[in-house]
Amino acid sequence: MTAVVLWIIVKVLFWIGVGAVALYFLFFTDDGRELLKWIAGIGAALGIGALIFVLIGAGIVWILYKILMMFL
């Protein structure tokens, strides 16, 4: 059961990270292909391509948590 919960959490964080990268790609880059090349290159070089998106998602969740805690 714990493994299933952890897998769901990792998948949610992964898709939050993918969404954040997609939004960054759409809004903040002149040439979005350059950004994707950097992400793919770093992921391939380190062998942890999917982990990059998971870490981005975890960072966004942490930032949202900190913002929420400022108001509570």
C-alpha positions as protocol buffer text, in pm:
chain_id: "A"
residue {
  index: 1
  type: MET
  ca { x: 0 y: 0 z: 0 }
}
residue {
  index: 2
  type: THR
  ca { x: 280 y: 242 z: 86 }
}
residue {
  index: 3
  type: ALA
  ca { x: 450 y: 175 z: -246 }
}
residue {
  index: 4
  type: VAL
  ca { x: 128 y: 259 z: -432 }
}
residue {
  index: 5
  type: VAL
  ca { x: 91 y: 588 z: -243 }
}
residue {
  index: 6
  type: LEU
  ca { x: 454 y: 680 z: -311 }
}
residue {
  index: 7
  type: TRP
  ca { x: 412 y: 594 z: -679 }
}
residue {
  index: 8
  type: ILE
  ca { x: 104 y: 819 z: -701 }
}
residue {
  index: 9
  type: ILE
  ca { x: 291 y: 1102 z: -530 }
}
residue {
  index: 10
  type: VAL
  ca { x: 586 y: 1066 z: -769 }
}
residue {
  index: 11
  type: LYS
  ca { x: 352 y: 1067 z: -1069 }
}
residue {
  index: 12
  type: VAL
  ca { x: 170 y: 1377 z: -944 }
}
residue {
  index: 13
  type: LEU
  ca { x: 499 y: 1557 z: -884 }
}
residue {
  index: 14
  type: PHE
  ca { x: 620 y: 1449 z: -1227 }
}
residue {
  index: 15
  type: TRP
  ca { x: 318 y: 1598 z: -1402 }
}
residue {
  index: 16
  type: ILE
  ca { x: 336 y: 1918 z: -1199 }
}
residue {
  index: 17
  type: GLY
  ca { x: 698 y: 1947 z: -1312 }
}
residue {
  index: 18
  type: VAL
  ca { x: 606 y: 1880 z: -1675 }
}
residue {
  index: 19
  type: GLY
  ca { x: 331 y: 2141 z: -1651 }
}
residue {
  index: 20
  type: ALA
  ca { x: 568 y: 2396 z: -1500 }
}
residue {
  index: 21
  type: VAL
  ca { x: 823 y: 2338 z: -1775 }
}
residue {
  index: 22
  type: ALA
  ca { x: 550 y: 2366 z: -2038 }
}
residue {
  index: 23
  type: LEU
  ca { x: 428 y: 2695 z: -1892 }
}
residue {
  index: 24
  type: TYR
  ca { x: 783 y: 2827 z: -1872 }
}
residue {
  index: 25
  type: PHE
  ca { x: 832 y: 2717 z: -2232 }
}
residue {
  index: 26
  type: LEU
  ca { x: 517 y: 2895 z: -2346 }
}
residue {
  index: 27
  type: PHE
  ca { x: 554 y: 3219 z: -2152 }
}
residue {
  index: 28
  type: PHE
  ca { x: 920 y: 3293 z: -2082 }
}
residue {
  index: 29
  type: THR
  ca { x: 1133 y: 3173 z: -2372 }
}
residue {
  index: 30
  type: ASP
  ca { x: 1187 y: 3321 z: -2714 }
}
residue {
  index: 31
  type: ASP
  ca { x: 1291 y: 2985 z: -2851 }
}
residue {
  index: 32
  type: GLY
  ca { x: 1130 y: 2707 z: -2650 }
}
residue {
  index: 33
  type: ARG
  ca { x: 1321 y: 2439 z: -2839 }
}
residue {
  index: 34
  type: GLU
  ca { x: 1641 y: 2564 z: -2676 }
}
residue {
  index: 35
  type: LEU
  ca { x: 1494 y: 2508 z: -2330 }
}
residue {
  index: 36
  type: LEU
  ca { x: 1382 y: 2156 z: -2419 }
}
residue {
  index: 37
  type: LYS
  ca { x: 1727 y: 2077 z: -2559 }
}
residue {
  index: 38
  type: TRP
  ca { x: 1886 y: 2182 z: -2231 }
}
residue {
  index: 39
  type: ILE
  ca { x: 1645 y: 1973 z: -2023 }
}
residue {
  index: 40
  type: ALA
  ca { x: 1687 y: 1670 z: -2250 }
}
residue {
  index: 41
  type: GLY
  ca { x: 2065 y: 1713 z: -2252 }
}
residue {
  index: 42
  type: ILE
  ca { x: 2095 y: 1743 z: -1877 }
}
residue {
  index: 43
  type: GLY
  ca { x: 1859 y: 1448 z: -1824 }
}
residue {
  index: 44
  type: ALA
  ca { x: 2047 y: 1230 z: -2073 }
}
residue {
  index: 45
  type: ALA
  ca { x: 2385 y: 1327 z: -1930 }
}
residue {
  index: 46
  type: LEU
  ca { x: 2280 y: 1246 z: -1576 }
}
residue {
  index: 47
  type: GLY
  ca { x: 2062 y: 950 z: -1666 }
}
residue {
  index: 48
  type: ILE
  ca { x: 1778 y: 1084 z: -1461 }
}
residue {
  index: 49
  type: GLY
  ca { x: 1557 y: 1255 z: -1719 }
}
residue {
  index: 50
  type: ALA
  ca { x: 1226 y: 1194 z: -1541 }
}
residue {
  index: 51
  type: LEU
  ca { x: 1370 y: 1288 z: -1203 }
}
residue {
  index: 52
  type: ILE
  ca { x: 1428 y: 1644 z: -1325 }
}
residue {
  index: 53
  type: PHE
  ca { x: 1054 y: 1689 z: -1375 }
}
residue {
  index: 54
  type: VAL
  ca { x: 980 y: 1526 z: -1038 }
}
residue {
  index: 55
  type: LEU
  ca { x: 1219 y: 1767 z: -866 }
}
residue {
  index: 56
  type: ILE
  ca { x: 1065 y: 2066 z: -1045 }
}
residue {
  index: 57
  type: GLY
  ca { x: 720 y: 1949 z: -934 }
}
residue {
  index: 58
  type: ALA
  ca { x: 838 y: 1899 z: -577 }
}
residue {
  index: 59
  type: GLY
  ca { x: 988 y: 2247 z: -579 }
}
residue {
  index: 60
  type: ILE
  ca { x: 663 y: 2401 z: -698 }
}
residue {
  index: 61
  type: VAL
  ca { x: 462 y: 2212 z: -435 }
}
residue {
  index: 62
  type: TRP
  ca { x: 709 y: 2332 z: -169 }
}
residue {
  index: 63
  type: ILE
  ca { x: 679 y: 2694 z: -288 }
}
residue {
  index: 64
  type: LEU
  ca { x: 299 y: 2674 z: -288 }
}
residue {
  index: 65
  type: TYR
  ca { x: 310 y: 2522 z: 61 }
}
residue {
  index: 66
  type: LYS
  ca { x: 531 y: 2806 z: 186 }
}
residue {
  index: 67
  type: ILE
  ca { x: 298 y: 3065 z: 31 }
}
residue {
  index: 68
  type: LEU
  ca { x: -2 y: 2895 z: 192 }
}
residue {
  index: 69
  type: MET
  ca { x: 171 y: 2889 z: 531 }
}
residue {
  index: 70
  type: MET
  ca { x: 236 y: 3265 z: 508 }
}
residue {
  index: 71
  type: PHE
  ca { x: -138 y: 3326 z: 512 }
}
residue {
  index: 72
  type: LEU
  ca { x: -234 y: 3074 z: 780 }
}
